[in-house]
Amino acid sequence: MPCESFFPGTETTAPLQIELTGPERWTIGDRLRQLGMTATCTMGEPLRIEVSTAQAAVQCWAVVRSYQVERSQLADWLEGCFRMSVSK
């Protein structure tokens, strides 16, 4: 994969297909479609998500994670991000 594909808005060489199962797949699919991503789900089938850019991958990760982790854990993770110091 070219280095450019790690930056938001750049295209990867081939879209990645992700499949999710479970009852939350409907809500996750709705949210991803609101963000402009291709996400399809039919009765009895997994949610299929097409990820073509690094930005889409991060959005997908964030949406899925928000349904897999307790809100308090997400808040703790975000608090840790704010406390991180960036060094060169």
N, CA, C and O atoms as a GROMACS GRO file, in nm:
protein
  352
    1MET      N    1   0.084  -0.117   0.000
    1MET     CA    2   0.000   0.000   0.000
    1MET      C    3   0.089   0.124   0.000
    1MET      O    4   0.184   0.131   0.079
    2PRO      N    5   0.063   0.222  -0.085
    2PRO     CA    6   0.146   0.341  -0.091
    2PRO      C    7   0.134   0.425   0.037
    2PRO      O    8   0.031   0.421   0.104
    3CYS      N    9   0.238   0.501   0.069
    3CYS     CA   10   0.238   0.584   0.189
    3CYS      C   11   0.123   0.684   0.189
    3CYS      O   12   0.068   0.716   0.294
    4GLU      N   13   0.086   0.734   0.071
    4GLU     CA   14  -0.019   0.834   0.063
    4GLU      C   15  -0.151   0.783   0.120
    4GLU      O   16  -0.234   0.862   0.164
    5SER      N   17  -0.171   0.652   0.119
    5SER     CA   18  -0.300   0.597   0.164
    5SER      C   19  -0.318   0.608   0.315
    5SER      O   20  -0.427   0.581   0.365
    6PHE      N   21  -0.215   0.645   0.389
    6PHE     CA   22  -0.229   0.662   0.533
    6PHE      C   23  -0.279   0.801   0.570
    6PHE      O   24  -0.302   0.828   0.688
    7PHE      N   25  -0.297   0.888   0.472
    7PHE     CA   26  -0.342   1.023   0.499
    7PHE      C   27  -0.488   1.038   0.461
    7PHE      O   28  -0.530   0.986   0.358
    8PRO      N   29  -0.568   1.110   0.543
    8PRO     CA   30  -0.710   1.126   0.515
    8PRO      C   31  -0.735   1.182   0.375
    8PRO      O   32  -0.666   1.273   0.329
    9GLY      N   33  -0.836   1.125   0.310
    9GLY     CA   34  -0.877   1.175   0.179
    9GLY      C   35  -0.803   1.113   0.062
    9GLY      O   36  -0.838   1.141  -0.052
   10THR      N   37  -0.702   1.031   0.087
   10THR     CA   38  -0.632   0.969  -0.024
   10THR      C   39  -0.687   0.829  -0.046
   10THR      O   40  -0.731   0.763   0.049
   11GLU      N   41  -0.684   0.784  -0.168
   11GLU     CA   42  -0.741   0.654  -0.203
   11GLU      C   43  -0.640   0.542  -0.180
   11GLU      O   44  -0.520   0.561  -0.199
   12THR      N   45  -0.689   0.427  -0.140
   12THR     CA   46  -0.607   0.308  -0.131
   12THR      C   47  -0.612   0.237  -0.265
   12THR      O   48  -0.690   0.274  -0.352
   13THR      N   49  -0.529   0.136  -0.283
   13THR     CA   50  -0.527   0.065  -0.410
   13THR      C   51  -0.652  -0.018  -0.431
   13THR      O   52  -0.695  -0.035  -0.545
   14ALA      N   53  -0.712  -0.071  -0.325
   14ALA     CA   54  -0.836  -0.149  -0.337
   14ALA      C   55  -0.918  -0.129  -0.210
   14ALA      O   56  -0.863  -0.130  -0.100
   15PRO      N   57  -1.050  -0.112  -0.223
   15PRO     CA   58  -1.133  -0.095  -0.104
   15PRO      C   59  -1.128  -0.219  -0.015
   15PRO      O   60  -1.118  -0.331  -0.064
   16LEU      N   61  -1.135  -0.197   0.114
   16LEU     CA   62  -1.136  -0.304   0.212
   16LEU      C   63  -1.280  -0.333   0.249
   16LEU      O   64  -1.358  -0.240   0.272
   17GLN      N   65  -1.317  -0.459   0.255
   17GLN     CA   66  -1.452  -0.498   0.296
   17GLN      C   67  -1.446  -0.548   0.440
   17GLN      O   68  -1.364  -0.634   0.474
   18ILE      N   69  -1.531  -0.493   0.525
   18ILE     CA   70  -1.539  -0.533   0.665
   18ILE      C   71  -1.679  -0.588   0.689
   18ILE      O   72  -1.777  -0.532   0.639
   19GLU      N   73  -1.690  -0.695   0.766
   19GLU     CA   74  -1.821  -0.752   0.798
   19GLU      C   75  -1.839  -0.753   0.950
   19GLU      O   76  -1.750  -0.794   1.023
   20LEU      N   77  -1.956  -0.708   0.995
   20LEU     CA   78  -1.991  -0.708   1.137
   20LEU      C   79  -2.122  -0.783   1.158
   20LEU      O   80  -2.214  -0.772   1.077
   21THR      N   81  -2.129  -0.860   1.265
   21THR     CA   82  -2.253  -0.929   1.300
   21THR      C   83  -2.302  -0.876   1.434
   21THR      O   84  -2.230  -0.802   1.502
   22GLY      N   85  -2.421  -0.912   1.472
   22GLY     CA   86  -2.477  -0.869   1.600
   22GLY      C   87  -2.585  -0.765   1.580
   22GLY      O   88  -2.593  -0.702   1.474
   23PRO      N   89  -2.669  -0.746   1.681
   23PRO     CA   90  -2.782  -0.654   1.666
   23PRO      C   91  -2.744  -0.509   1.645
   23PRO      O   92  -2.820  -0.434   1.583
   24GLU      N   93  -2.628  -0.467   1.694
   24GLU     CA   94  -2.587  -0.327   1.678
   24GLU      C   95  -2.546  -0.293   1.535
   24GLU      O   96  -2.523  -0.176   1.504
   25ARG      N   97  -2.536  -0.393   1.448
   25ARG     CA   98  -2.492  -0.369   1.310
   25ARG      C   99  -2.585  -0.273   1.237
   25ARG      O  100  -2.540  -0.198   1.150
   26TRP      N  101  -2.714  -0.273   1.272
   26TRP     CA  102  -2.809  -0.183   1.205
   26TRP      C  103  -2.779  -0.038   1.240
   26TRP      O  104  -2.776   0.049   1.152
   27THR      N  105  -2.757  -0.011   1.368
   27THR     CA  106  -2.728   0.125   1.414
   27THR      C  107  -2.593   0.172   1.361
   27THR      O  108  -2.579   0.286   1.318
   28ILE      N  109  -2.494   0.083   1.364
   28ILE     CA  110  -2.362   0.117   1.312
   28ILE      C  111  -2.372   0.149   1.163
   28ILE      O  112  -2.314   0.247   1.116
   29GLY      N  113  -2.444   0.066   1.088
   29GLY     CA  114  -2.462   0.090   0.945
   29GLY      C  115  -2.527   0.224   0.916
   29GLY      O  116  -2.485   0.295   0.826
   30ASP      N  117  -2.631   0.259   0.993
   30ASP     CA  118  -2.697   0.388   0.976
   30ASP      C  119  -2.600   0.503   0.997
   30ASP      O  120  -2.596   0.598   0.919
   31ARG      N  121  -2.520   0.495   1.104
   31ARG     CA  122  -2.425   0.603   1.134
   31ARG      C  123  -2.318   0.614   1.026
   31ARG      O  124  -2.283   0.725   0.986
   32LEU      N  125  -2.267   0.502   0.978
   32LEU     CA  126  -2.165   0.506   0.873
   32LEU      C  127  -2.221   0.564   0.744
   32LEU      O  128  -2.152   0.638   0.674
   33ARG      N  129  -2.345   0.532   0.712
   33ARG     CA  130  -2.408   0.591   0.592
   33ARG      C  131  -2.426   0.742   0.609
   33ARG      O  132  -2.412   0.816   0.512
   34GLN      N  133  -2.458   0.787   0.731
   34GLN     CA  134  -2.467   0.930   0.758
   34GLN      C  135  -2.334   1.000   0.732
   34GLN      O  136  -2.330   1.117   0.692
   35LEU      N  137  -2.225   0.927   0.753
   35LEU     CA  138  -2.091   0.981   0.729
   35LEU      C  139  -2.049   0.968   0.583
   35LEU      O  140  -1.938   1.007   0.547
   36GLY      N  141  -2.137   0.914   0.499
   36GLY     CA  142  -2.108   0.903   0.357
   36GLY      C  143  -2.037   0.776   0.315
   36GLY      O  144  -1.989   0.766   0.202
   37MET      N  145  -2.030   0.678   0.404
   37MET     CA  146  -1.963   0.553   0.372
   37MET      C  147  -2.062   0.454   0.312
   37MET      O  148  -2.183   0.464   0.334
   38THR      N  149  -2.010   0.357   0.237
   38THR     CA  150  -2.092   0.251   0.181
   38THR      C  151  -2.102   0.140   0.285
   38THR      O  152  -2.003   0.074   0.318
   39ALA      N  153  -2.224   0.120   0.337
   39ALA     CA  154  -2.249   0.017   0.438
   39ALA      C  155  -2.384  -0.046   0.406
   39ALA      O  156  -2.486   0.023   0.401
   40THR      N  157  -2.384  -0.178   0.385
   40THR     CA  158  -2.508  -0.248   0.351
   40THR      C  159  -2.535  -0.358   0.452
   40THR      O  160  -2.444  -0.424   0.501
   41CYS      N  161  -2.664  -0.375   0.482
   41CYS     CA  162  -2.704  -0.477   0.578
   41CYS      C  163  -2.843  -0.526   0.540
   41CYS      O  164  -2.934  -0.446   0.519
   42THR      N  165  -2.858  -0.657   0.531
   42THR     CA  166  -2.989  -0.716   0.504
   42THR      C  167  -3.021  -0.816   0.615
   42THR      O  168  -2.932  -0.860   0.688
   43MET      N  169  -3.146  -0.851   0.627
   43MET     CA  170  -3.192  -0.941   0.732
   43MET      C  171  -3.114  -1.073   0.730
   43MET      O  172  -3.105  -1.139   0.626
   44GLY      N  173  -3.058  -1.109   0.844
   44GLY     CA  174  -2.987  -1.235   0.856
   44GLY      C  175  -2.846  -1.234   0.799
   44GLY      O  176  -2.779  -1.338   0.798
   45GLU      N  177  -2.800  -1.120   0.752
   45GLU     CA  178  -2.666  -1.108   0.694
   45GLU      C  179  -2.583  -1.009   0.776
   45GLU      O  180  -2.639  -0.923   0.844
   46PRO      N  181  -2.450  -1.020   0.770
   46PRO     CA  182  -2.367  -0.924   0.842
   46PRO      C  183  -2.368  -0.787   0.774
   46PRO      O  184  -2.401  -0.775   0.656
   47LEU      N  185  -2.333  -0.685   0.850
   47LEU     CA  186  -2.314  -0.551   0.795
   47LEU      C  187  -2.186  -0.554   0.713
   47LEU      O  188  -2.082  -0.600   0.761
   48ARG      N  189  -2.192  -0.506   0.591
   48ARG     CA  190  -2.074  -0.500   0.505
   48ARG      C  191  -2.038  -0.353   0.484
   48ARG      O  192  -2.121  -0.273   0.441
   49ILE      N  193  -1.914  -0.320   0.516
   49ILE     CA  194  -1.866  -0.182   0.509
   49ILE      C  195  -1.751  -0.176   0.410
   49ILE      O  196  -1.660  -0.258   0.415
   50GLU      N  197  -1.756  -0.078   0.320
   50GLU     CA  198  -1.647  -0.058   0.224
   50GLU      C  199  -1.562   0.059   0.272
   50GLU      O  200  -1.613   0.170   0.292
   51VAL      N  201  -1.434   0.033   0.292
   51VAL     CA  202  -1.340   0.135   0.339
   51VAL      C  203  -1.237   0.159   0.230
   51VAL      O  204  -1.160   0.070   0.195
   52SER      N  205  -1.236   0.282   0.175
   52SER     CA  206  -1.148   0.313   0.062
   52SER      C  207  -1.039   0.414   0.096
   52SER      O  208  -0.943   0.428   0.021
   53THR      N  209  -1.053   0.485   0.208
   53THR     CA  210  -0.955   0.587   0.244
   53THR      C  211  -0.914   0.571   0.390
   53THR      O  212  -0.982   0.503   0.468
   54ALA      N  213  -0.805   0.633   0.426
   54ALA     CA  214  -0.761   0.631   0.565
   54ALA      C  215  -0.863   0.702   0.653
   54ALA      O  216  -0.889   0.659   0.765
   55GLN      N  217  -0.920   0.810   0.603
   55GLN     CA  218  -1.022   0.882   0.679
   55GLN      C  219  -1.143   0.792   0.706
   55GLN      O  220  -1.195   0.790   0.817
   56ALA      N  221  -1.186   0.717   0.606
   56ALA     CA  222  -1.298   0.625   0.623
   56ALA      C  223  -1.262   0.515   0.724
   56ALA      O  224  -1.348   0.474   0.802
   57ALA      N  225  -1.138   0.469   0.724
   57ALA     CA  226  -1.096   0.366   0.818
   57ALA      C  227  -1.103   0.418   0.962
   57ALA      O  228  -1.148   0.346   1.051
   58VAL      N  229  -1.059   0.541   0.984
   58VAL     CA  230  -1.064   0.599   1.118
   58VAL      C  231  -1.209   0.621   1.162
   58VAL      O  232  -1.244   0.593   1.276
   59GLN      N  233  -1.292   0.670   1.070
   59GLN     CA  234  -1.434   0.690   1.102
   59GLN      C  235  -1.501   0.557   1.136
   59GLN      O  236  -1.576   0.548   1.233
   60CYS      N  237  -1.473   0.455   1.058
   60CYS     CA  238  -1.530   0.322   1.082
   60CYS      C  239  -1.486   0.270   1.219
   60CYS      O  240  -1.567   0.221   1.296
   61TRP      N  241  -1.358   0.281   1.247
   61TRP     CA  242  -1.303   0.236   1.375
   61TRP      C  243  -1.372   0.308   1.490
   61TRP      O  244  -1.411   0.244   1.588
   62ALA      N  245  -1.387   0.440   1.479
   62ALA     CA  246  -1.446   0.519   1.587
   62ALA      C  247  -1.592   0.482   1.610
   62ALA      O  248  -1.636   0.468   1.725
   63VAL      N  249  -1.668   0.465   1.502
   63VAL     CA  250  -1.809   0.431   1.516
   63VAL      C  251  -1.825   0.292   1.576
   63VAL      O  252  -1.904   0.273   1.670
   64VAL      N  253  -1.753   0.194   1.524
   64VAL     CA  254  -1.763   0.057   1.576
   64VAL      C  255  -1.720   0.053   1.722
   64VAL      O  256  -1.785  -0.011   1.805
   65ARG      N  257  -1.611   0.119   1.754
   65ARG     CA  258  -1.560   0.120   1.892
   65ARG      C  259  -1.662   0.181   1.988
   65ARG      O  260  -1.676   0.135   2.102
   66SER      N  261  -1.733   0.282   1.943
   66SER     CA  262  -1.831   0.347   2.032
   66SER      C  263  -1.944   0.252   2.072
   66SER      O  264  -2.011   0.276   2.172
   67TYR      N  265  -1.965   0.146   1.995
   67TYR     CA  266  -2.068   0.048   2.029
   67TYR      C  267  -2.011  -0.074   2.101
   67TYR      O  268  -2.087  -0.155   2.154
   68GLN      N  269  -1.879  -0.089   2.102
   68GLN     CA  270  -1.817  -0.206   2.164
   68GLN      C  271  -1.762  -0.179   2.303
   68GLN      O  272  -1.735  -0.272   2.378
   69VAL      N  273  -1.744  -0.052   2.337
   69VAL     CA  274  -1.678  -0.015   2.462
   69VAL      C  275  -1.773   0.070   2.546
   69VAL      O  276  -1.851   0.149   2.492
   70GLU      N  277  -1.766   0.054   2.676
   70GLU     CA  278  -1.848   0.136   2.767
   70GLU      C  279  -1.811   0.283   2.753
   70GLU      O  280  -1.696   0.317   2.726
   71ARG      N  281  -1.909   0.369   2.772
   71ARG     CA  282  -1.888   0.513   2.761
   71ARG      C  283  -1.777   0.561   2.855
   71ARG      O  284  -1.697   0.647   2.817
   72SER      N  285  -1.771   0.507   2.976
   72SER     CA  286  -1.667   0.548   3.072
   72SER      C  287  -1.527   0.512   3.020
   72SER      O  288  -1.432   0.587   3.043
   73GLN      N  289  -1.515   0.398   2.952
   73GLN     CA  290  -1.386   0.360   2.894
   73GLN      C  291  -1.346   0.455   2.782
   73GLN      O  292  -1.229   0.492   2.769
   74LEU      N  293  -1.444   0.495   2.701
   74LEU     CA  294  -1.415   0.591   2.594
   74LEU      C  295  -1.371   0.725   2.652
   74LEU      O  296  -1.279   0.788   2.601
   75ALA      N  297  -1.436   0.768   2.760
   75ALA     CA  298  -1.400   0.894   2.825
   75ALA      C  299  -1.258   0.885   2.883
   75ALA      O  300  -1.181   0.979   2.870
   76ASP      N  301  -1.224   0.772   2.946
   76ASP     CA  302  -1.089   0.753   2.999
   76ASP      C  303  -0.986   0.755   2.888
   76ASP      O  304  -0.879   0.815   2.902
   77TRP      N  305  -1.017   0.689   2.775
   77TRP     CA  306  -0.925   0.686   2.661
   77TRP      C  307  -0.902   0.828   2.608
   77TRP      O  308  -0.788   0.866   2.579
   78LEU      N  309  -1.011   0.905   2.594
   78LEU     CA  310  -1.000   1.042   2.544
   78LEU      C  311  -0.921   1.129   2.641
   78LEU      O  312  -0.840   1.211   2.598
   79GLU      N  313  -0.944   1.111   2.770
   79GLU     CA  314  -0.869   1.186   2.872
   79GLU      C  315  -0.720   1.156   2.859
   79GLU      O  316  -0.637   1.246   2.869
   80GLY      N  317  -0.685   1.029   2.837
   80GLY     CA  318  -0.545   0.992   2.817
   80GLY      C  319  -0.485   1.058   2.695
   80GLY      O  320  -0.368   1.096   2.696
   81CYS      N  321  -0.564   1.072   2.589
   81CYS     CA  322  -0.516   1.140   2.468
   81CYS      C  323  -0.484   1.286   2.497
   81CYS      O  324  -0.385   1.339   2.448
   82PHE      N  325  -0.569   1.351   2.577
   82PHE     CA  326  -0.547   1.492   2.610
   82PHE      C  327  -0.422   1.510   2.694
   82PHE      O  328  -0.356   1.614   2.686
   83ARG      N  329  -0.388   1.410   2.774
   83ARG     CA  330  -0.271   1.418   2.862
   83ARG      C  331  -0.140   1.384   2.791
   83ARG      O  332  -0.032   1.416   2.841
   84MET      N  333  -0.149   1.320   2.677
   84MET     CA  334  -0.027   1.279   2.605
   84MET      C  335   0.055   1.400   2.565
   84MET      O  336   0.000   1.503   2.526
   85SER      N  337   0.185   1.386   2.575
   85SER     CA  338   0.272   1.492   2.525
   85SER      C  339   0.336   1.441   2.397
   85SER      O  340   0.377   1.325   2.388
   86VAL      N  341   0.344   1.527   2.302
   86VAL     CA  342   0.402   1.490   2.173
   86VAL      C  343   0.547   1.537   2.172
   86VAL      O  344   0.575   1.654   2.197
   87SER      N  345   0.638   1.446   2.144
   87SER     CA  346   0.779   1.482   2.136
   87SER      C  347   0.831   1.449   1.998
   87SER      O  348   0.785   1.355   1.933
   88LYS      N  349   0.928   1.526   1.955
   88LYS     CA  350   0.987   1.505   1.822
   88LYS      C  351   1.115   1.429   1.832
   88LYS      O  352   1.179   1.402   1.730
   0.00000   0.00000   0.00000
